[in-house]
Amino acid sequence: MPTVAYTRGGAEYTPVYLMKIDEQKCIGCGRCFKVCGRDVMSLHGLTEDGQVVAPGTDEWDEVEDEIVKKVMALTGAENCIGCGACARVCPSECQTHAALS
């Protein structure tokens, strides 16, 4: 049975939590980041060979020249409240959401 939550008005809804971001589809626009105040995702670099690298790390310094685009990465899944705001603003439909059972 999925988890049930309630709106302020008392209506039931099923939260759908962010489970994955497809780095190949993500265009790095940051819209999802802007609507989420929960630190669920952050902007990372994607290298030519598909490696996702966090900025400000030693790894970033090593591969900075190989970064072909910036993408969102799921970095705080435990903070997601399942509101789905990020999915509603994503133009590339790169996110996978699911209800908890």
MOPEUR-V344741 format. One record per residue. RES is the residue in one letter. PSI is psi in whole degrees, -180 to 180 (none if undefined). NEAR is the number of other C-alpha atoms within 8 Angstrom. Layout:
# MOPEUR-V344741
RES,PSI,NEAR  RES,PSI,NEAR
This chain:
# MOPEUR-V344741
M,127,3  P,154,7  T,138,9  V,139,8  A,172,8  Y,141,9  T,171,8  R,-32,5  G,-2,5  G,0,6  A,140,7  E,147,8  Y,160,8  T,113,9  P,139,13  V,114,11  Y,145,13  L,121,13  M,-32,10  K,150,8  I,124,12  D,107,9  E,-27,10  Q,-30,4  K,-29,8  C,135,13  I,2,8  G,27,9  C,-25,6  G,6,8  R,-42,9  C,-41,11  F,-40,13  K,-33,7  V,-11,8  C,117,10  G,19,6  R,6,6  D,45,10  V,-32,13  M,162,11  S,162,10  L,130,12  H,171,12  G,148,14  L,123,14  T,170,13  E,-34,8  D,15,4  G,9,6  Q,131,7  V,125,9  V,133,10  A,136,10  P,152,8  G,8,6  T,164,7  D,-38,6  E,-41,8  W,-46,12  D,-36,8  E,-33,6  V,10,9  E,-38,7  D,-18,4  E,-3,7  I,123,11  V,-25,8  K,166,9  K,140,11  V,161,13  M,144,14  A,143,11  L,108,11  T,-11,8  G,54,9  A,-32,10  E,-15,5  N,-11,8  C,134,11  I,2,6  G,25,9  C,-25,8  G,7,11  A,-39,9  C,-39,11  A,-36,9  R,-26,6  V,-5,8  C,117,11  P,-16,4  S,0,7  E,50,8  C,1,10  Q,145,11  T,128,9  H,153,10  A,151,8  A,152,11  L,144,8  S,none,5
